[in-house]
Amino acid sequence: MNVTQLLSLSQVFTLLFVVMGPPLKTPLAYYVRMQAFDAATRRSLAFKTAILATVAALIGGFLGLALQHSWQISVPAMLLAGGLIFLLVSLRTVLEQYTPSPVPHPVPEGTAPTQPHAPSAFELSVPMIVTPYGLAGLIILLASSHSTERTLGIVAMLVLVMVLHLLAMLFSGPIVRGIGPLPFKLFGTVIGSLTVGLSVQMMILGYQMLASAPALSGPISSP
């Protein structure tokens, strides 16, 4: 049995919660992008974004699973690749706090303010929700599934995470205005530091699986 099969569904939810978004960062990100638009536009785009993100994650996950088998990529190799991508993105998130914010250019007097262009659902869902390392994690979970019930459980946990994203977008205004942006920035720093460790752990696990079972480094075969 693969190591990732030992994860309970609650642990699967936690993993997807961290790598898909996570939803705790969504309120501020969505509020910043959409605060210039009316409530109807924000609500409509929130539903479209959540639906598109769910469909994109499911298609990407199962398509990636099919390609993994077709290209004979082992689960340890996916762990190493996903961990590397996760590490690079996590490091960028941590280092962004040390980058000075750009100074906005003043608007010349007499210039009429332009109406901002509403982002598409795709621009919001990728990569704000559906991240490259999130898809890699989903593919690994699906590849390690040993039954239809297990696969359906993984899909259910993914849908639950997407519902949390939807709620975070729908209530982004009250959430951000109620507690302010500071807690989200603090959470971003904390989660960024933890995800660096998680990405390294993924690569260590992949290496250990390759070292303990060299056959896994070759073509994928059924037991």
MOUR-V414188 format. One record per residue. PSI is psi in degrees with one decimal (none if undefined). D_FIRST is the distance of its C-alpha to the first C-alpha in Angstrom with 2 decimals. Layout:
psi=PSI d_first=D_FIRST
psi=PSI d_first=D_FIRST
//
This chain:
psi=138.2 d_first=0.00
psi=150.6 d_first=3.80
psi=-39.6 d_first=6.52
psi=-13.6 d_first=8.47
psi=-18.3 d_first=6.73
psi=-11.2 d_first=8.25
psi=132.0 d_first=11.54
psi=167.8 d_first=13.93
psi=-32.2 d_first=16.27
psi=-35.9 d_first=18.98
psi=-34.5 d_first=17.12
psi=-43.5 d_first=16.44
psi=-44.7 d_first=20.19
psi=-43.1 d_first=21.12
psi=-47.7 d_first=19.37
psi=-33.6 d_first=21.05
psi=-40.2 d_first=24.22
psi=-43.1 d_first=24.46
psi=-19.1 d_first=23.71
psi=79.3 d_first=25.62
psi=-92.2 d_first=29.07
psi=167.2 d_first=28.80
psi=-25.0 d_first=31.10
psi=-17.9 d_first=33.00
psi=-12.5 d_first=34.48
psi=-41.3 d_first=35.39
psi=-48.3 d_first=38.62
psi=-44.2 d_first=40.46
psi=-43.0 d_first=39.30
psi=-39.5 d_first=40.31
psi=-43.4 d_first=43.52
psi=-40.1 d_first=44.64
psi=-28.9 d_first=44.18
psi=3.9 d_first=45.71
psi=-20.5 d_first=48.34
psi=-4.2 d_first=51.15
psi=161.9 d_first=50.51
psi=167.2 d_first=51.52
psi=-38.1 d_first=49.35
psi=-41.3 d_first=49.03
psi=-43.6 d_first=47.72
psi=-42.2 d_first=45.20
psi=-44.8 d_first=43.94
psi=-43.4 d_first=43.78
psi=-29.0 d_first=41.96
psi=-45.1 d_first=39.43
psi=-44.3 d_first=38.41
psi=-41.3 d_first=38.40
psi=-44.4 d_first=36.29
psi=-42.4 d_first=33.66
psi=-45.6 d_first=33.48
psi=-40.6 d_first=33.38
psi=-41.2 d_first=30.68
psi=-47.3 d_first=28.46
psi=-43.8 d_first=29.13
psi=-41.0 d_first=28.71
psi=-42.5 d_first=25.33
psi=-45.5 d_first=24.02
psi=-46.3 d_first=25.62
psi=-39.4 d_first=24.50
psi=-50.5 d_first=20.87
psi=-32.7 d_first=20.61
psi=-43.0 d_first=22.97
psi=-36.6 d_first=21.02
psi=-42.4 d_first=17.82
psi=-42.4 d_first=20.00
psi=-33.8 d_first=21.52
psi=-45.2 d_first=18.30
psi=-40.8 d_first=17.40
psi=-40.2 d_first=21.10
psi=0.8 d_first=21.56
psi=48.3 d_first=18.37
psi=125.9 d_first=17.41
psi=160.0 d_first=14.01
psi=-43.0 d_first=12.12
psi=-38.3 d_first=13.35
psi=-38.4 d_first=16.75
psi=-37.8 d_first=16.70
psi=-43.1 d_first=15.98
psi=-44.8 d_first=18.90
psi=-46.8 d_first=21.13
psi=-39.6 d_first=20.57
psi=-37.6 d_first=21.10
psi=-45.4 d_first=24.25
psi=-44.6 d_first=25.69
psi=-41.1 d_first=24.95
psi=-45.9 d_first=26.69
psi=-44.4 d_first=29.73
psi=-40.6 d_first=30.24
psi=-41.5 d_first=29.77
psi=-39.9 d_first=32.28
psi=-40.3 d_first=34.72
psi=-42.0 d_first=34.49
psi=-41.3 d_first=35.21
psi=-18.7 d_first=38.04
psi=-28.3 d_first=39.68
psi=-17.8 d_first=41.18
psi=1.4 d_first=43.27
psi=125.0 d_first=44.62
psi=142.6 d_first=48.04
psi=141.2 d_first=48.38
psi=142.8 d_first=50.56
psi=124.0 d_first=54.12
psi=143.5 d_first=54.98
psi=135.0 d_first=57.97
psi=145.2 d_first=60.94
psi=126.6 d_first=61.94
psi=145.4 d_first=65.51
psi=143.1 d_first=68.10
psi=-3.8 d_first=68.99
psi=125.4 d_first=65.60
psi=134.0 d_first=64.26
psi=137.5 d_first=60.66
psi=144.0 d_first=58.33
psi=121.9 d_first=56.08
psi=149.0 d_first=52.45
psi=127.0 d_first=50.28
psi=130.4 d_first=47.45
psi=155.6 d_first=44.04
psi=163.8 d_first=42.05
psi=-32.7 d_first=38.91
psi=-41.2 d_first=36.99
psi=-33.1 d_first=38.47
psi=-35.7 d_first=37.32
psi=-30.5 d_first=33.82
psi=118.2 d_first=32.92
psi=19.1 d_first=32.19
psi=-36.8 d_first=33.24
psi=-56.5 d_first=30.33
psi=98.8 d_first=28.14
psi=156.1 d_first=27.47
psi=-44.1 d_first=26.02
psi=-25.0 d_first=23.35
psi=-42.8 d_first=22.73
psi=-39.1 d_first=22.05
psi=-42.7 d_first=19.74
psi=-40.3 d_first=17.75
psi=-42.1 d_first=17.82
psi=-41.2 d_first=16.68
psi=-43.7 d_first=13.62
psi=-43.6 d_first=12.81
psi=-39.5 d_first=13.61
psi=-28.1 d_first=11.72
psi=-1.0 d_first=8.38
psi=136.9 d_first=9.66
psi=2.5 d_first=8.39
psi=163.0 d_first=11.95
psi=-38.6 d_first=15.56
psi=-40.7 d_first=16.03
psi=-43.4 d_first=13.41
psi=-43.1 d_first=15.16
psi=-36.0 d_first=18.49
psi=-40.9 d_first=17.68
psi=-43.6 d_first=17.00
psi=-40.8 d_first=20.26
psi=-40.4 d_first=22.06
psi=-37.2 d_first=21.27
psi=-45.2 d_first=22.56
psi=-38.7 d_first=25.66
psi=-41.1 d_first=26.27
psi=-39.7 d_first=26.35
psi=-34.0 d_first=28.78
psi=-39.1 d_first=30.93
psi=-38.7 d_first=31.26
psi=-42.9 d_first=32.38
psi=-47.1 d_first=34.91
psi=-38.4 d_first=36.30
psi=-37.2 d_first=36.54
psi=-41.6 d_first=38.58
psi=-36.3 d_first=40.73
psi=24.0 d_first=41.72
psi=-39.9 d_first=41.72
psi=-58.6 d_first=45.53
psi=-36.8 d_first=45.87
psi=-49.7 d_first=42.88
psi=-42.8 d_first=44.20
psi=-28.5 d_first=47.82
psi=-40.3 d_first=46.95
psi=-9.3 d_first=45.04
psi=168.7 d_first=46.00
psi=-18.5 d_first=44.00
psi=-45.8 d_first=43.68
psi=-33.6 d_first=40.66
psi=-38.5 d_first=38.76
psi=-39.5 d_first=39.71
psi=-43.6 d_first=38.68
psi=-40.3 d_first=35.31
psi=-39.3 d_first=34.90
psi=-44.8 d_first=35.59
psi=-49.0 d_first=33.20
psi=-32.4 d_first=30.29
psi=-42.4 d_first=31.06
psi=-42.0 d_first=30.83
psi=-36.6 d_first=27.53
psi=-26.2 d_first=25.98
psi=-45.8 d_first=27.06
psi=-39.3 d_first=24.96
psi=-39.2 d_first=21.97
psi=-40.1 d_first=22.33
psi=-39.9 d_first=22.56
psi=-37.8 d_first=19.44
psi=-43.6 d_first=17.53
psi=-37.5 d_first=19.01
psi=-43.5 d_first=18.30
psi=-42.1 d_first=14.57
psi=-42.4 d_first=14.69
psi=-42.1 d_first=16.80
psi=-38.5 d_first=14.71
psi=-39.2 d_first=11.64
psi=-40.6 d_first=14.30
psi=-37.0 d_first=15.96
psi=-24.0 d_first=13.22
psi=81.4 d_first=11.88
psi=-26.3 d_first=15.07
psi=-23.2 d_first=13.96
psi=-21.3 d_first=12.17
psi=-11.1 d_first=15.74
psi=-160.7 d_first=16.94
psi=146.8 d_first=16.74
psi=130.5 d_first=13.69
psi=150.6 d_first=12.97
psi=143.4 d_first=11.26
psi=none d_first=9.46
//
